[in-house]
Amino acid sequence: MLSEHEIRRRLAEVNDRISAAARRSSRDPGAICLVLASKTQPPDAILAAYRAGARHFGENYVQEAMAKQTNLHHLPDLRWHLIGHLQSNKARTAASMFDLIHSLDSLRLAQALHKVHPIPPARVLLEVNLAAETSKRGIPPGDAERRIAEVRHLVEIAGLMAIPPPAPRAEHSRPYFSRLREMRDTLAARSGLHLGELSMGMTDDFEVGIEEGATIVRVGRAVFGERVA
């Protein structure tokens, strides 16, 4: 784990980069939510980031997140995001643990979340597999409108999420981010839903994501350093 001083320094640097990217695209930096991807990081690292001003943290696994939430229960204003794949059999636990689930990709999962959390409905993002990568979850872009129609009465669809293919330069992510924004706008117009959130951009490309309209960026390594094995 990095020292608390180093985590604070890195977080300030990321926030400065977020502000600069927002200004380049004539956006309000305050409209962008920084979610710190804390997978495999110890509770002390989360606490250090919290003391430096961070409030939103993203976890990949329900069991790992549960242990951290128990450890940090004395911090009531923490906001937890599930940014990894959620299996239907974990929906009962996850529905009450996370403020936002970034990875809805099936009708079955929406039904499982609704069954355990009908009122208020679980707040989710629809995960889109823009590049049809077999290594990633998410629905094909062409299925998004149908999937929204299937799940809109089961969960609260807050917006869309996507992860572009790995690339050597951040700029390579731009066409995917632009496409997701355009898809969001089209789906919102056709469905009548307010799909305000766009979760796109991580450590290597979050500035490009912001320039293309991201409202949520998921950053881990830039603040916490390399993941703890």
Contacts in CASP RR format, 6 or more apart in sequence:
PFRMAT RR
TARGET T0000
AUTHOR 0000-0000-0000
METHOD contacts of the structure
MODEL  1
MLSEHEIRRRLAEVNDRISAAARRSSRDPGAICLVLASKTQPPDAILAAY
RAGARHFGENYVQEAMAKQTNLHHLPDLRWHLIGHLQSNKARTAASMFDL
IHSLDSLRLAQALHKVHPIPPARVLLEVNLAAETSKRGIPPGDAERRIAE
VRHLVEIAGLMAIPPPAPRAEHSRPYFSRLREMRDTLAARSGLHLGELSM
GMTDDFEVGIEEGATIVRVGRAVFGERVA
1 41 0 8 1.000
1 42 0 8 1.000
1 44 0 8 1.000
1 45 0 8 1.000
1 224 0 8 1.000
1 228 0 8 1.000
2 10 0 8 1.000
2 45 0 8 1.000
2 48 0 8 1.000
2 224 0 8 1.000
2 225 0 8 1.000
3 48 0 8 1.000
4 48 0 8 1.000
4 51 0 8 1.000
4 52 0 8 1.000
7 45 0 8 1.000
7 48 0 8 1.000
7 49 0 8 1.000
7 52 0 8 1.000
7 223 0 8 1.000
7 224 0 8 1.000
8 48 0 8 1.000
8 51 0 8 1.000
8 52 0 8 1.000
10 222 0 8 1.000
10 223 0 8 1.000
10 224 0 8 1.000
10 225 0 8 1.000
11 36 0 8 1.000
11 49 0 8 1.000
11 52 0 8 1.000
11 53 0 8 1.000
11 54 0 8 1.000
11 223 0 8 1.000
12 52 0 8 1.000
13 222 0 8 1.000
14 34 0 8 1.000
14 219 0 8 1.000
14 222 0 8 1.000
14 223 0 8 1.000
15 34 0 8 1.000
17 206 0 8 1.000
17 207 0 8 1.000
18 29 0 8 1.000
18 32 0 8 1.000
18 34 0 8 1.000
18 206 0 8 1.000
18 207 0 8 1.000
18 210 0 8 1.000
18 217 0 8 1.000
19 29 0 8 1.000
20 207 0 8 1.000
21 206 0 8 1.000
21 207 0 8 1.000
21 208 0 8 1.000
21 209 0 8 1.000
21 210 0 8 1.000
21 211 0 8 1.000
22 28 0 8 1.000
22 29 0 8 1.000
22 30 0 8 1.000
22 31 0 8 1.000
22 32 0 8 1.000
22 210 0 8 1.000
23 29 0 8 1.000
24 211 0 8 1.000
25 210 0 8 1.000
25 211 0 8 1.000
25 212 0 8 1.000
25 213 0 8 1.000
27 210 0 8 1.000
27 213 0 8 1.000
31 215 0 8 1.000
32 210 0 8 1.000
32 214 0 8 1.000
32 215 0 8 1.000
32 216 0 8 1.000
32 217 0 8 1.000
33 56 0 8 1.000
33 215 0 8 1.000
33 216 0 8 1.000
33 217 0 8 1.000
34 54 0 8 1.000
34 56 0 8 1.000
34 217 0 8 1.000
34 219 0 8 1.000
35 56 0 8 1.000
35 57 0 8 1.000
35 58 0 8 1.000
35 81 0 8 1.000
35 83 0 8 1.000
35 199 0 8 1.000
35 216 0 8 1.000
35 217 0 8 1.000
35 218 0 8 1.000
35 219 0 8 1.000
36 46 0 8 1.000
36 49 0 8 1.000
36 54 0 8 1.000
36 56 0 8 1.000
36 57 0 8 1.000
36 58 0 8 1.000
36 219 0 8 1.000
36 220 0 8 1.000
36 223 0 8 1.000
36 224 0 8 1.000
37 57 0 8 1.000
37 58 0 8 1.000
37 60 0 8 1.000
37 83 0 8 1.000
37 202 0 8 1.000
37 218 0 8 1.000
37 219 0 8 1.000
37 220 0 8 1.000
37 221 0 8 1.000
37 224 0 8 1.000
38 45 0 8 1.000
38 46 0 8 1.000
38 49 0 8 1.000
38 57 0 8 1.000
38 58 0 8 1.000
38 59 0 8 1.000
38 68 0 8 1.000
38 220 0 8 1.000
38 224 0 8 1.000
39 58 0 8 1.000
39 59 0 8 1.000
39 60 0 8 1.000
39 61 0 8 1.000
39 64 0 8 1.000
39 227 0 8 1.000
40 64 0 8 1.000
40 227 0 8 1.000
40 228 0 8 1.000
40 229 0 8 1.000
41 224 0 8 1.000
41 227 0 8 1.000
41 228 0 8 1.000
42 228 0 8 1.000
43 68 0 8 1.000
43 71 0 8 1.000
43 72 0 8 1.000
45 224 0 8 1.000
46 57 0 8 1.000
46 68 0 8 1.000
46 72 0 8 1.000
46 78 0 8 1.000
47 72 0 8 1.000
47 75 0 8 1.000
49 57 0 8 1.000
49 223 0 8 1.000
49 224 0 8 1.000
50 72 0 8 1.000
50 75 0 8 1.000
50 78 0 8 1.000
54 223 0 8 1.000
55 77 0 8 1.000
55 78 0 8 1.000
55 79 0 8 1.000
56 79 0 8 1.000
56 80 0 8 1.000
56 81 0 8 1.000
57 78 0 8 1.000
57 79 0 8 1.000
57 80 0 8 1.000
57 81 0 8 1.000
58 65 0 8 1.000
58 80 0 8 1.000
58 81 0 8 1.000
58 82 0 8 1.000
58 83 0 8 1.000
58 218 0 8 1.000
59 65 0 8 1.000
59 68 0 8 1.000
59 80 0 8 1.000
59 81 0 8 1.000
59 82 0 8 1.000
59 83 0 8 1.000
59 84 0 8 1.000
60 82 0 8 1.000
60 83 0 8 1.000
60 84 0 8 1.000
60 85 0 8 1.000
61 84 0 8 1.000
62 82 0 8 1.000
62 86 0 8 1.000
62 90 0 8 1.000
62 93 0 8 1.000
62 94 0 8 1.000
62 97 0 8 1.000
65 80 0 8 1.000
65 82 0 8 1.000
65 97 0 8 1.000
65 98 0 8 1.000
66 93 0 8 1.000
66 97 0 8 1.000
69 78 0 8 1.000
69 80 0 8 1.000
69 97 0 8 1.000
72 78 0 8 1.000
79 99 0 8 1.000
79 100 0 8 1.000
80 97 0 8 1.000
80 98 0 8 1.000
80 99 0 8 1.000
81 98 0 8 1.000
81 99 0 8 1.000
81 100 0 8 1.000
81 101 0 8 1.000
81 102 0 8 1.000
81 218 0 8 1.000
82 94 0 8 1.000
82 97 0 8 1.000
82 98 0 8 1.000
82 100 0 8 1.000
82 101 0 8 1.000
82 102 0 8 1.000
82 103 0 8 1.000
83 102 0 8 1.000
83 103 0 8 1.000
83 199 0 8 1.000
83 218 0 8 1.000
84 102 0 8 1.000
84 103 0 8 1.000
85 103 0 8 1.000
85 105 0 8 1.000
85 137 0 8 1.000
86 94 0 8 1.000
86 101 0 8 1.000
86 103 0 8 1.000
86 104 0 8 1.000
86 109 0 8 1.000
87 109 0 8 1.000
88 106 0 8 1.000
88 108 0 8 1.000
88 109 0 8 1.000
88 112 0 8 1.000
89 112 0 8 1.000
91 109 0 8 1.000
91 112 0 8 1.000
91 113 0 8 1.000
91 115 0 8 1.000
91 116 0 8 1.000
92 112 0 8 1.000
92 116 0 8 1.000
94 101 0 8 1.000
94 113 0 8 1.000
95 113 0 8 1.000
95 116 0 8 1.000
95 117 0 8 1.000
95 122 0 8 1.000
96 116 0 8 1.000
96 117 0 8 1.000
99 123 0 8 1.000
100 123 0 8 1.000
100 124 0 8 1.000
100 125 0 8 1.000
100 158 0 8 1.000
100 197 0 8 1.000
101 113 0 8 1.000
101 122 0 8 1.000
101 123 0 8 1.000
101 124 0 8 1.000
101 125 0 8 1.000
102 124 0 8 1.000
102 125 0 8 1.000
102 127 0 8 1.000
102 161 0 8 1.000
102 199 0 8 1.000
102 216 0 8 1.000
102 218 0 8 1.000
103 125 0 8 1.000
103 127 0 8 1.000
103 137 0 8 1.000
103 138 0 8 1.000
103 161 0 8 1.000
104 110 0 8 1.000
104 113 0 8 1.000
104 124 0 8 1.000
104 125 0 8 1.000
104 126 0 8 1.000
104 127 0 8 1.000
104 151 0 8 1.000
104 155 0 8 1.000
104 157 0 8 1.000
105 126 0 8 1.000
105 127 0 8 1.000
105 137 0 8 1.000
105 138 0 8 1.000
105 139 0 8 1.000
106 139 0 8 1.000
107 147 0 8 1.000
107 150 0 8 1.000
107 151 0 8 1.000
110 124 0 8 1.000
110 150 0 8 1.000
110 151 0 8 1.000
110 154 0 8 1.000
110 155 0 8 1.000
111 154 0 8 1.000
113 121 0 8 1.000
113 122 0 8 1.000
113 124 0 8 1.000
113 154 0 8 1.000
113 155 0 8 1.000
114 121 0 8 1.000
114 122 0 8 1.000
114 154 0 8 1.000
114 155 0 8 1.000
120 156 0 8 1.000
121 154 0 8 1.000
121 155 0 8 1.000
121 156 0 8 1.000
122 155 0 8 1.000
122 156 0 8 1.000
123 155 0 8 1.000
123 156 0 8 1.000
123 158 0 8 1.000
124 155 0 8 1.000
124 156 0 8 1.000
124 157 0 8 1.000
124 158 0 8 1.000
125 157 0 8 1.000
125 158 0 8 1.000
125 159 0 8 1.000
125 160 0 8 1.000
125 161 0 8 1.000
125 197 0 8 1.000
125 199 0 8 1.000
126 139 0 8 1.000
126 144 0 8 1.000
126 147 0 8 1.000
126 148 0 8 1.000
126 157 0 8 1.000
126 159 0 8 1.000
126 160 0 8 1.000
126 161 0 8 1.000
127 137 0 8 1.000
127 138 0 8 1.000
127 139 0 8 1.000
127 160 0 8 1.000
127 161 0 8 1.000
127 162 0 8 1.000
128 138 0 8 1.000
128 139 0 8 1.000
128 140 0 8 1.000
128 141 0 8 1.000
128 144 0 8 1.000
128 160 0 8 1.000
128 161 0 8 1.000
128 162 0 8 1.000
128 180 0 8 1.000
128 183 0 8 1.000
129 136 0 8 1.000
129 137 0 8 1.000
129 138 0 8 1.000
129 139 0 8 1.000
129 140 0 8 1.000
129 141 0 8 1.000
129 162 0 8 1.000
130 141 0 8 1.000
130 162 0 8 1.000
130 164 0 8 1.000
130 176 0 8 1.000
130 179 0 8 1.000
130 180 0 8 1.000
131 164 0 8 1.000
131 165 0 8 1.000
131 176 0 8 1.000
132 140 0 8 1.000
133 165 0 8 1.000
136 163 0 8 1.000
139 147 0 8 1.000
141 179 0 8 1.000
141 183 0 8 1.000
144 160 0 8 1.000
144 183 0 8 1.000
144 187 0 8 1.000
145 187 0 8 1.000
145 190 0 8 1.000
145 191 0 8 1.000
148 157 0 8 1.000
148 187 0 8 1.000
148 191 0 8 1.000
148 193 0 8 1.000
149 191 0 8 1.000
151 157 0 8 1.000
152 191 0 8 1.000
152 193 0 8 1.000
157 193 0 8 1.000
157 195 0 8 1.000
158 195 0 8 1.000
158 196 0 8 1.000
158 197 0 8 1.000
159 184 0 8 1.000
159 195 0 8 1.000
159 196 0 8 1.000
159 197 0 8 1.000
159 198 0 8 1.000
159 199 0 8 1.000
160 180 0 8 1.000
160 183 0 8 1.000
160 184 0 8 1.000
160 187 0 8 1.000
160 195 0 8 1.000
160 197 0 8 1.000
160 198 0 8 1.000
160 199 0 8 1.000
161 198 0 8 1.000
161 199 0 8 1.000
161 200 0 8 1.000
161 216 0 8 1.000
162 176 0 8 1.000
162 177 0 8 1.000
162 180 0 8 1.000
162 199 0 8 1.000
162 200 0 8 1.000
163 200 0 8 1.000
163 201 0 8 1.000
163 202 0 8 1.000
164 172 0 8 1.000
164 173 0 8 1.000
164 176 0 8 1.000
164 177 0 8 1.000
164 200 0 8 1.000
164 205 0 8 1.000
165 176 0 8 1.000
167 173 0 8 1.000
167 205 0 8 1.000
170 204 0 8 1.000
170 205 0 8 1.000
170 207 0 8 1.000
170 208 0 8 1.000
171 208 0 8 1.000
173 201 0 8 1.000
173 205 0 8 1.000
173 208 0 8 1.000
173 209 0 8 1.000
174 208 0 8 1.000
174 209 0 8 1.000
174 211 0 8 1.000
174 212 0 8 1.000
176 200 0 8 1.000
177 200 0 8 1.000
177 201 0 8 1.000
177 205 0 8 1.000
177 208 0 8 1.000
177 209 0 8 1.000
177 212 0 8 1.000
177 213 0 8 1.000
177 214 0 8 1.000
178 212 0 8 1.000
180 198 0 8 1.000
180 200 0 8 1.000
180 212 0 8 1.000
181 198 0 8 1.000
181 212 0 8 1.000
181 213 0 8 1.000
184 195 0 8 1.000
184 196 0 8 1.000
184 198 0 8 1.000
187 193 0 8 1.000
187 195 0 8 1.000
188 194 0 8 1.000
188 195 0 8 1.000
188 196 0 8 1.000
196 215 0 8 1.000
197 215 0 8 1.000
197 216 0 8 1.000
198 213 0 8 1.000
198 214 0 8 1.000
198 215 0 8 1.000
198 216 0 8 1.000
199 214 0 8 1.000
199 215 0 8 1.000
199 216 0 8 1.000
199 217 0 8 1.000
199 218 0 8 1.000
200 209 0 8 1.000
200 212 0 8 1.000
200 213 0 8 1.000
200 214 0 8 1.000
200 216 0 8 1.000
200 217 0 8 1.000
201 208 0 8 1.000
201 209 0 8 1.000
201 210 0 8 1.000
201 214 0 8 1.000
201 217 0 8 1.000
201 218 0 8 1.000
202 217 0 8 1.000
202 218 0 8 1.000
202 219 0 8 1.000
202 220 0 8 1.000
203 219 0 8 1.000
203 220 0 8 1.000
203 221 0 8 1.000
203 222 0 8 1.000
206 214 0 8 1.000
206 217 0 8 1.000
206 218 0 8 1.000
206 219 0 8 1.000
209 217 0 8 1.000
210 217 0 8 1.000
221 227 0 8 1.000
END
